[in-house]
Amino acid sequence: MKNKTFCFDIDGVICNTYKNHYSSSKPIKKSINIINKLYLKNHIIIFTSRYMGRNKDNVKKAKDAGYKKTLKQLKSWGLKFHELRFGKPSYDFFLDDKNVFFKKNWHNYFKNKYI
C-alpha cells in the first residue's frame, strides 16, 4: 500500500472526553496503538475542534487557547503523529465521502430521522 494521509479527531476517537473537559480526557489505548502502527509508513494528522466553540470558530484564538496543552497531552499518551491542526469547525453532523462509514444513501437516514 502506498503511503496515505490519515486524519484523526481527538475527542471521541483518540480519547474519551466529557463535554469540553479536555484536561480529564482518558486515552483510548486501542486507537493510539492503531494510529502508532499507521505512523510508521503514513502521514498522520490530528485535526481537532477543541476550543473552537468557545472561541466562535476563530482558529487563531482556539489554537492560542489549547495547542500547547493538547500537544503535551497527546505526547503524554504516547501518540505518534506528524501534525496537530486546530480549526475543525464545531458541528453536530459531519458528512464526508471519505469517512470510513459513509453511505451514498445518507439522504434516507436524514429524511427518516431529522426531516
Summary of the structure (lengths in Angstrom):
residues: 115
radius of gyration: 15.4
end to end distance: 40.8
largest distance: 43.7
contacts: 285
relative contact order: 0.17
helix: 37%
strand: 17%
